[in-house]
Amino acid sequence: MKINRLLKNTLIIIITGLIVKIIGMIGKIITTRILGIEGMSKYALSYPTLLLFINISGFSMNNTMSKLVSEAIASKQYSPKLLLKKGIKTTFLISSICIIIYLCSINFISKNLLKDNELIMPLLMGTFLIPLVGISDALRGYLNGIKAVKFSSTSLFLEQLTRTIFSLLGIYIGLKINIIIATSFLYLALSIGEIASIIFCLIYIKKHKLIHYQNTQGEQKIIYKTASYLTLSRIIGSISYFLEPILYTNILIYLNYSKEIIHNTYTTTDIYIVPLLTIISFIPFSLSTAIIPHISEAYAKNNTKSLNYYLNKAYIFTLFPAIICLLSIHFYSSEFMNLLFKTTIGSTLAKKVSLLFIFYYLQIISSSILQAIGQVKIILINSFLSNLSRLALILVLPFFPTININSILYAVVISIIISATYLIINVFNKTKFNIYINEFISLTFLVIISYFAFELFIYFKLNFIISLLIVLIFNGLGFIKLFKKNYNGN
């Protein structure tokens, strides 16, 4: 029954994630086309600063609540109700401190670090988002912890839908004034989306009473213990993301590149190339949401058989769609770029690094597995090493003639490979993971056929859309067969 529930919850989250991704992509495509590279560069350069403060104030509440609540229900050591209440109080307190620091620093960051005074207004509009994300994450984490994934997924859907509608409305209004105001309204739309999610979660919680156990203690302590390592890991990543455009801009200015070329290249990587290559990232994130409570429970009970089952499912369901997606982009990068963003800027670079981005998907699911079994120190160490290497590469790679201005993309790729490798090694060491060989052989077989099918379609100049449909149908049928095989445990 637990396996049935896992598959059902996983499918619910993945389908919802797909719908959310489609809505988000539609909004992003329209936004990118309307604002152009100038407007999107303002967004791309300012967002890392806001994200740093969001990750600090959010205190990793989604994953923390999901893990702690699921464990609390199994052990009754902590009260889920108290965990949620203390979690929200914690993130609200941290958010208040973050907002003060944020408002005092955005003027200096815009003028002196990012070298663009026009970024002050977008950053100012992002202030409202700082306290909202933590509250929203805590509520959704509680729902995931009690395995009410249908309602958690619905709140995410409402958030994305509201955000997209208000983004387009804000751009329409803002462009009547200027492009900076239009870009600023994107941040306001993010806040409105979070409010919609919070309201929905609160309505559900009001109808279904919070789970509460009497005479428990230590909720605050366990929240700090669990969230601190995860938050430190995110902070390291956010600091790295915050420093990326600063280091990238300054090192290339030193090498006599113009500010316009630098900003356009950074935007091409951050807004076009990376989003294209991570377009189905909702799948491993969805799997993480669904599978963390099950892995935590199996690991806590030392149920090796169940743990191994969940680990194999996590990797199979991550690898299969990711490889097919990246293969498609490898063969049709310019077609995808033109379809989504009405430009082929960056398509050549996307093709070059596309297959290497499989490590990005492995990184996500491996990190979630380690988090589920309580190995948060490893995640923290990994975050420090991978982000430090990324920043070092941003400073070093521009001096290589064949890379120079594209250093930001290659720094991202190399750091992802380092991170994923380190995490996978630790998953094997900590869980004694045994691979289901037959399933991975079936997966490899489907991928090889898909690769040669694409080669054949390119040779005969078959239409891009028709080629994709043929490969997707073939792999869909193959995956259903593999899925049934897994389900029966054979």
FITOR-314480 format. One record per atom (N, C-alpha, C): residue in one letter; x, y, z. Coordinates in steps of 0.1 Angstrom, whole numbers, plus 5000, padded with zeros to 4 digits. Layout:
BEGIN
AXYZ
...
//
This chain:
BEGIN
M500849885000
M500050005000
M500950135000
K502050125007
K502950245008
K503550264994
I503850154987
I504450174973
I503350234964
N502150184965
N501050234957
N500850384960
R500950424972
R500750564976
R501850644971
L503150594971
L504250664966
L504050694951
L503750594943
L503550604929
L502450704926
K501350694934
K500250784932
K500650934935
N501250954946
N501751084950
N502751144940
T503651054936
T504651104926
T504051144913
L503051064908
L502351104896
L501551234897
I500951254909
I500251374911
I501151494911
I502251484918
I503251594918
I503851624905
I504251514897
I504851534884
I503851594875
I502651554874
I501651604865
I501351754869
T501251784882
T501051924886
T502252004882
G503451944885
G504652014881
G504752044867
L504251954858
L504251974844
L503352094840
I502152094846
I501252204843
I501752334848
V502352334860
V502952454865
V504152504856
K504952404851
K506052444842
K505552504829
I504452444824
I503952494811
I503352634813
I502652654824
I502152794827
I503352894828
G504352844836
G505452934838
G506252964825
M506352854817
M507052874804
M506352974795
I504952954794
I504153044786
I504353194791
G504353204804
G504553344809
G505953394806
K506953304808
K508253344805
K508553374791
I507953294782
I508153324768
I507553454764
I506353484768
I505753614765
I506553724771
T506953704784
T507753814791
T509053844784
T509753734780
T511053744773
T510953824760
R509853784753
R509653844740
R509253994741
I508554024751
I508054164753
I509254254758
L509854204769
L510954284775
L512254284767
G512454184760
G513654174752
G514854154761
I516054154755
I517254124762
I517654234772
E517254354769
E517454474778
E516754454791
G515454434790
G514654414802
G514954294810
M515254184803
M515554054810
M516954064816
S517854144811
S519154154817
S519054224831
K518054314832
K517854384845
K517354284855
Y516454194851
Y515954084859
Y517053984863
A517853944853
A518853844855
A519953894865
L520254024864
L521354074872
L520954104886
S519654134888
S519154174901
S518654054909
Y518153954903
Y517553844910
Y518453764919
P519753744916
P520653674925
P520753744939
T520653874939
T520753954952
T519453924960
L518353924954
L517053894961
L517053754966
L517453664957
L517453524961
L518353484973
L519453554975
L520253544986
L519453564999
F518753675000
F517953715012
F516753625013
I516153575002
I515053485003
I515453355009
N516653305005
N517053175010
N517453175025
I517953295029
I518253305043
I517053315051
S516053395047
S514853415055
S513953295054
G513953225043
G513153105041
G513552985050
F514752985054
F515352885064
F514952745060
S514952715047
S514752575041
S513452515047
M512452595049
M511252545056
M510452435049
N510452435036
N509752335028
N510252195031
N511552175029
N512152045031
N512252005046
T512552105054
T512652085068
T511252035074
M510252105071
M508852065076
M508451925070
S508751905057
S508351775051
S509051665058
K510351675061
K511051565068
K510651545082
L510551655090
L510251655104
L508851605107
V507951655099
V506551615101
V506251475098
S506851425087
S506751275084
S507351195094
E508451225099
E509151155110
E508351165123
A507751275126
A506951295138
A505751215138
I505151195127
I503951115126
I504250965128
A505450925123
A505950785125
A506350755139
S506950855146
S507550835159
S506750895171
K505950995167
K505151075177
K506051135188
Q507351165184
Q508251225193
Q508051375193
Y507551435182
Y507351575181
Y505851595176
S505351715179
S503951745175
S504051825161
P503451765151
P503451835138
P502851985139
K501851995147
K501252135149
K502252225155
L502952185165
L504052275171
L505152295161
L505552195154
L506652215144
L506252325134
L505052315129
L504552415119
L504552555125
K503952575137
K503852705144
K505252765147
K506052685152
K507452735156
K508252755143
G508052685133
G508652705120
G508352835114
I507052865114
I506552995108
I507053115117
K507053105130
K507653205139
K509153225136
T509853115134
T511253125131
T511553205118
T510853165108
T511153225095
T510653375095
F509653405102
F509153545103
F510153635110
L510753585121
L511753655128
L513053675119
I513453575113
I514653585104
I514353685093
S513153675087
S512753765076
S512853905080
S512353945092
S512354085097
S513854135097
I514754055101
I516154095102
I516654115088
C516354015079
C516854025065
C516354145058
I515054185060
I514454295053
I515254425056
I515554445069
I516354565073
I517654565066
I518454455067
I519754455060
I519654475045
Y518554415039
Y518354415025
Y518154565020
L517254635027
L516854775024
L518054865025
C518954835035
C520154915037
C521254895027
S521154785020
S522354745011
S522054754996
I520754754992
I520554744978
I521054864970
N521154984976
N521655104969
N523155074966
F523955024976
F525355004974
F525554894964
I524754784965
I524954664956
I524754714942
S523654784939
S523354834926
S524354914920
K524755024927
K525755124922
K527155074921
N527655004932
N529054974933
N529454834929
L528454734930
L528854594927
L528354554913
L527054584911
L526454544898
L526654654887
K527154764891
K527454874882
K526254924874
D525054924880
D523854964873
D522855024883
N522755154882
N521855234891
N520355194889
E520055144877
E518655124874
E518054994881
L518954924887
L518554794894
L517954824908
I518054944913
I517454974926
I515954954927
M515255004917
M513754984917
M513354844917
P513854754908
P513454614908
P513754544922
L514954574927
L515354514940
L514454564951
L514054694951
L513054744961
L511754674960
M511254644948
M509954574946
M510054434952
G511254374952
G511354244957
G511354224972
T511254334979
T511254334994
T510054254999
F508954264993
F507754194998
F507854044998
L508653994989
L508853854987
L509553784998
I510453855005
I511353805015
I510553725026
P509553795033
P508853715043
P507853615039
L507353635026
L506353545021
L506753405018
V507953395012
V508453265008
V508553165019
G509153205031
G509353125042
G508053065047
I507053155048
I505653115053
I505053015044
S505053045031
S504552955021
S505252825021
D506552825022
D507352695022
D506952615035
A506852675046
A506452605058
A505152535057
L504152605052
L502852545050
L502852435040
R503552445029
R503552345019
R504352225024
G505452255032
G506252145038
G505452055047
Y504552125055
Y503652045064
Y502751955056
L502152005046
L501251925037
L501951815031
N503151835026
N503951725021
N504351625031
G504551665044
G504951575055
G503751485059
I502551535058
I501451455061
I500951375048
K501651395038
K501451325025
K500151375018
A499751495021
A498651565014
A499151635002
V499751554993
V500451614981
V499551674971
K498251624971
K497351684962
K497051834965
F496951864978
F496752004982
F497952084981
S499152024984
S500352104983
S500652134968
S500352044959
S500552064945
S499552174940
T498352164945
T497352264941
T497752404945
S498352424957
S498852554961
S499952604952
L500852514948
L501952544938
L501352594925
F500352524920
F499652554908
F499052694909
L498352724920
L497752854921
L498752964922
E499852934929
E500953034929
E501453064915
Q501752964907
Q502252994894
Q501253064885
L500053024886
L498953084877
L498853224881
T498753254894
T498553394898
T499753484895
R500953424896
R502253494893
R502253524878
T501953424870
T501953454855
T500953554851
I499753554856
I498753644852
I499153794856
F499653804869
F500053934873
F501353984867
S502253894863
S503453934856
S503153994843
L502253934835
L501853984822
L501054114824
L500254124834
L499454244836
L500454354840
G501354324849
G502354424854
G503254474842
I503654384833
I504454434822
I503654524813
Y502454484811
Y501554564802
Y501454704807
I501154714820
I501054854827
I502354924827
G503454844832
G504754904834
G505354964821
L505154894810
L505854944797
L505255074793
K504055114798
K503555244794
K504355354801
I505055314811
I505955414818
I507455394813
N508055284817
N509355254811
N509755104814
I510755064809
I511154914810
I511554874824
I512054974831
I512554944845
I511254914854
I510254994852
I509054974860
I508354844856
A508454814843
A507854684839
A508654564845
T509954574845
T510754474851
T510454454866
S510254574873
S510054574887
S508754504891
F507754514882
F506454454884
F506554304884
L507554244878
L507754104878
L507954054892
Y508754134900
Y508954094914
Y507654104923
L506854204920
L505654224927
L504654104924
A504754064911
A503853944907
A504353814915
L505653804918
L506053684925
L505453694939
S505353804945
S504853824959
S503353784959
I502653834949
I501153804948
I500953654946
G501853584939
G501753444937
G501853374951
E502853414959
E503053354972
E501853374981
I501253494981
I500153524989
I498953424985
A498753404972
A497753304968
A497953164973
S499253124973
S499552994978
S499352984994
I499653085001
I499553095015
I498053085019
I497253165012
I495753165015
I495153025013
F495552955002
F494952824999
F495452725010
C496652725014
C497152635024
C496452655037
L496252785041
L495552815053
L494052765053
I493452785042
I492052735040
I491952585043
Y492952505037
Y492952365039
Y493252325053
I494152395059
I494552365073
I493452395083
K492652505079
K491452535088
K490452425087
K490252375076
K489252265074
K489652135080
H490952105079
H491551985085
H492452015096
K492051985108
K492852025120
K494251985119
L495152065125
L496552025125
L496751905134
I497651815130
I497951695138
I498751735151
H498251695162
H498951745175
H499051625184
Y500251615191
Y500451515201
Y500751585214
Q500251535225
Q500451605238
Q501851565244
N502251655252
N503551625260
N504751605252
T504851675241
T506151665233
T506951785236
Q508251775233
Q509151895235
Q510351875226
G511051995224
G512251995215
G511952035201
E510752075198
E510352115184
E511252225178
Q511452325186
Q512252435182
Q513752395179
K514252315188
K515652265187
K515852185174
I514952095172
I515052005160
I514952085147
I514052195147
I513952275135
I515252345132
Y515852405143
Y517152475141
Y518252375136
K518252255142
K519252155139
K519152115124
T517952085120
T517652035106
T517852145096
A517252255099
A517252365089
A518552435087
S519352435098
S520552525098
S521552475087
Y521752345086
Y522752295076
Y522152315062
L520852285060
L520252305047
L520252455043
T520052545053
T520052685050
T521452735047
L522452685055
L523752725052
L524252685038
S523752565034
S524052515020
S523452605010
R522152645012
R521452735003
R522152875003
I522552915015
I523153055016
I524453055008
I525252945009
I526452935001
I526152944986
G525152864982
G524752874968
G524253004964
S523453074973
S522953204970
S524053314969
I525053304978
I526153394978
I526953374965
S527153254961
S527853224949
S527053284937
Y525753264937
Y524853314926
Y524853464926
F524953524938
F524953674940
F526253724935
L527353654937
L528753704933
L528953674918
E528253584912
E528553544898
E528553664889
P527453744888
P527353854879
P528353964882
I528653974896
I529654074900
I531054044895
L531453914898
L532853874894
L532953874879
Y531853814872
Y531853804858
Y531953944851
T531154034856
T531254174850
T532554234852
N533054224864
N534354304867
N535554244860
I535654104859
I536754044853
I536754074838
L535554074832
L535554104817
L535654254814
I535254334823
I535554474821
I537054494822
Y537754424831
Y539254434832
Y539854384819
L539154284812
L539754234799
L539254314787
N538654434790
N538254534780
N537054504772
Y536154414778
Y534854394771
Y533854504775
S532954544766
S532054654770
S530954594779
K530354684787
K529354644797
K528154584790
E527754644778
E526654594771
E526754444767
I527954414761
I528254274757
I528254184769
I528854224780
I528954144792
I527554104797
H526654214798
H525354194803
H524454104794
N524654124781
N523954044771
N524353894771
T525653874773
T526153734773
T525653664786
Y525753734797
Y525253684810
Y523753654809
T522953744803
T521553724802
T521253604793
T522053584782
T521853474773
T522053344780
T523053334789
T523253214796
T522153194807
D521853294814
D520953284826
D519553274822
I519153344811
I517753344808
I517353254796
Y518253224788
Y517953134776
Y518552994777
I519952984779
I520552854778
I520252764790
V520552814802
V520352734814
V518852694815
P517852784814
P516452744815
P516052644805
L516652644793
L516352544783
L516852414787
L518052404792
L518652274795
L518152224808
T517452304816
T516852254829
T515352264828
I514852254816
I513352274814
I512552164821
I513052044823
I512151944830
I512751924844
S513352024850
S513852014864
S512751984874
F511452014870
F510351994879
F510251844882
I510751754873
I510551614876
I511451564888
P512751594888
P513451554900
P513051624913
F512651754911
F512151824923
F510851764928
S509951724919
S508651664922
S508951524929
L509851454923
L510251324929
L510751344944
S511551444945
S512151474958
S511051504969
T510051584964
T508951614973
T508151494977
A507951404968
A507151284970
A507951174978
I509251164975
I509951054980
I510651074993
I510951204997
I511651235009
I511051175022
P509751185024
P509151125036
P509250975036
H509150905024
H509250765023
H510750715026
I511650785020
I513050745023
I513450775037
S512950885043
S513250915057
S512750805066
E511550755063
E510850655071
E511550525070
A511950485058
A512550355055
A513950355061
Y514650465060
Y516050475066
Y515950465081
A514950535087
A514850545102
A514550405107
K513750325100
K513350195104
K514350085100
N515450135093
N516450035088
N515849935079
N514849975071
N514249875061
N514949885048
T516049805047
T516949805035
T516249785022
K515249685022
K514549655010
K513749775005
S512949835013
S512149945009
S513050065005
L514150095013
L515050195010
L515650184996
N516050054993
N516650034980
N515650044969
Y514450014971
Y513350024961
Y513150174958
Y513050264968
Y512850404966
Y514050474959
L515250424963
L516450484956
L516450454941
N516150324938
N516150294924
N515050364916
K513950384922
K512850454916
K513250604914
A513850654924
A514250794923
A515250824911
Y516250734910
Y517150754899
Y516650724885
I515850614884
I515250574871
I514350684866
F513450734875
F512450834871
F513050964869
T514250984874
T514951114871
T515751104858
L516550994856
L517350984845
L516650964832
F515650884831
F514950854819
F514450984811
P513551064817
P513051184810
P514151284808
A515151294817
A516251394816
A517051364803
I517451234802
I518251194790
I517551224777
I516351184776
I515551204764
I515451354761
C515151434771
C515051574769
C516351634764
L517451604770
L518751654767
L519151604753
L518851484749
L519151434736
L518351514725
S517151544728
S516251624719
S516851764717
I517351824728
I517951954727
I519251954720
H520051844722
H521351824715
H521151834700
F520151764695
F519951754681
F519151874675
Y518351934684
Y517452044679
Y517552174687
S518752214691
S518852324700
S518352454695
S518652484682
S518152604676
S516652604674
E516052494671
E514652484669
E513952504682
F514452444693
F513852464707
F513952614711
M515152664709
M515352804713
M514452904706
N514252874693
N513352964685
N511952944689
L511552814692
L510152784696
L509852854709
L510752844718
L510452894732
L510653044733
F511753094727
F512153234730
F512153324718
K511853264706
K511853344693
K513153404690
T514253324693
T515553364690
T516453234690
T517553244683
T518453134683
T519753164690
I519753284698
I520853324706
I521253214716
G522453174716
G522953074726
G522652924722
S522052904710
S521652764707
S522852674704
T523952734698
T525152654696
T525852614709
L525852704718
L526452674731
L525652574739
A524252584738
A523352494744
A523652344739
K523852334726
K524052204719
K525352144725
K526452224726
K527752184731
K527652124745
V526952184754
V526952134768
V525752054772
S524752034762
S523451974766
S523651844773
L524351754768
L524451614774
L525051614787
L525951714790
L526651724803
L525651764814
F524551824810
F523551864820
F522751754827
I523051624823
I522451514830
I522951514844
F524151564846
F524751574860
F523851674869
Y523251774862
Y522451864870
Y521251794876
Y520651704868
Y519451624873
Y519851524884
L521051464882
L521551374892
L521851444905
Q522351564903
Q522651644915
Q521451674924
I520351704917
I519151734925
I518651614933
I518451504926
I517951384933
I518851334943
S520151334941
S521151284950
S521151364963
S521051494961
S521051584973
S519751564981
S518651544975
S517351514982
S517451384990
I518151284984
I518251154991
I519151165003
L520251235002
L521051265013
L520351345024
Q519551435020
Q518851515030
Q517851425037
A517151335030
A516151245035
A516751155046
I518051115044
I518651025054
I519451095064
G519251235065
G519851315075
G521351345073
Q521851325061
Q523251355058
Q523451505053
V522951595061
V522951735057
V524351795057
K525251745065
K526651795065
K527351775052
I527051655046
I527551625033
I527051725022
I525751765023
I525151855014
I525851995016
L526152025028
L526852155031
L528252165026
I528952055028
I530352045023
I530352055007
N529451975001
N529251974987
N528952114981
S528052184988
S527652324984
S528852414984
F529652404995
F530852494996
F531852464985
L532152334983
L533152294973
L532752334959
S531452304955
S531052324941
S530852474938
N530352554948
N530252694946
N531552764946
L532452724954
L533852784954
L534552754941
S534352634936
S534952604923
S534352684911
R533052704912
R532352784902
R532852924902
L533052994913
L533553124914
L534953134909
A535753034913
A537153034908
A537253024893
L536352934888
L536352914873
L535953044866
I534953114872
I534553244865
I535753344864
L536653334874
L537753424874
L538853384864
V538953244863
V540153194856
V539753164841
L538653114838
L538253074824
L538253194814
P537953314817
P538053424807
P539353444801
F540453394807
F541753414802
F542153304791
F541253204790
F541353104779
F540753154766
P541553174755
P540953234743
P539753164737
T539653024739
T538552954733
T537252964742
I537353024754
I536253034763
I535853174766
N536853254770
N536753394774
N535353434779
I534553504770
I533253564775
I532253464778
N532453334774
N531453224777
N531853154790
S532753214798
S533253154810
S532153114820
I531053194820
I530053174830
I529353044828
L529053004815
L528352884812
L529252764815
Y530552764811
Y531452654814
Y531752634829
A531752744836
A531952744851
A530752664857
V529552694852
V528352634857
V528452484855
V528752444842
V528752304838
V529852224847
I531052274848
I532052204855
I531752184870
S531152294876
S530852284890
S529752184892
I528752174883
I527652084884
I528251934884
I529151914875
I529751774874
I530451744887
I531251834892
I531951814905
I530951784916
S529851864917
S528851844927
S528151714926
A527651674914
A526851554912
A527751434916
T528951434911
T529851314914
T530051294929
Y530351404936
Y530551394950
Y529351344957
L528151394953
L526951354960
L526551204957
I526751164945
I526451024941
I527350924949
I528550954950
I529550874957
I529050854972
N528550964978
N528150964992
N526850884993
V525950894983
V524650824984
V525050674984
F525950624976
F526350484976
F526950444989
N527750534995
N528450495007
N527550495019
K526650585020
K525750595031
K524550505031
T524150455020
T522950375019
T523150235014
K524450205010
K524750075005
K523750034993
F523650134985
F522650134973
F523050014964
N522049934961
N522149824951
N521349854939
I521949874928
I521249914915
I520449794910
Y519249814905
Y518449714898
Y519049714883
I519949624881
I520749614869
I519749604856
N518749524857
N517949504845
N517149624841
E516749704851
E516049834848
E516949934841
F518249944846
F519150034840
F519649994826
I519649864824
I519949804810
I518849844801
S517549834805
S516449864797
S516450014794
L516850094804
L516950244802
L517950274792
T519150214793
T520250234783
T519850194769
F519150084768
F518650034755
F517750134748
L516850194756
L515850294750
L516650424746
V517650464754
V518350584751
V519250564738
I519850444736
I520650424724
I519750424712
I518650364713
I517750364701
I517250504698
S516950584708
S516550724706
S517650804700
Y518850784704
Y520050854698
Y520150834683
F520150704679
F520250674665
F519050714657
A517850714664
A516650754657
A516750904653
F517250984663
F517451124660
F518551144648
E519551064649
E520551074638
E519951044624
L519050944624
L518350904612
L517451024607
F516651074616
F515751184613
F516451304608
I517651334614
I518451454609
I518951424595
Y519351304592
Y519951264579
Y518851274568
F517651234571
F516551244562
F515751374562
K516251464571
K515651604572
K514151594575
L513851504585
L512451494589
L512051614598
N510851654597
N510351774605
N510651754619
F511151864625
F511551874639
F510451824649
I509151864647
I508051824656
I507751684654
I507651634642
I507351494639
I508451404645
S509651444644
S510751364649
S510651344664
L510351454671
L510151454685
L508951364690
L507851374682
L506651294686
L506951144685
I507651114674
I508050964672
I508850914684
V509850994687
V510750954698
V510050944711
L509151044714
L508451054726
L507450934728
I506750904717
I505750794717
I506550664720
F507650644712
F508350524714
F508850504729
N509450614734
N509950604748
N508850604758
G507750664755
G506550664764
G506050514765
L505950444754
L505550304755
L506550214762
G507850244760
G508950174766
G508950204781
F508650324785
F508650364799
F507450304806
I506250294800
I505150234806
I505350084809
K506050024800
K506449874802
K507349864814
L508349954814
L509349954825
L508649994838
F507750084837
F506950124849
F506150014855
K505449934846
K504649824851
K505549714857
K506749704851
K507649604856
K508149634870
N508449764872
N508949814885
N507749804895
Y506549834891
Y505449834900
Y505149694905
N505349594897
N505149454901
N506349394909
G507349484909
G508549444917
G509349334911
N509249324897
N509949214890
N511249274884
//
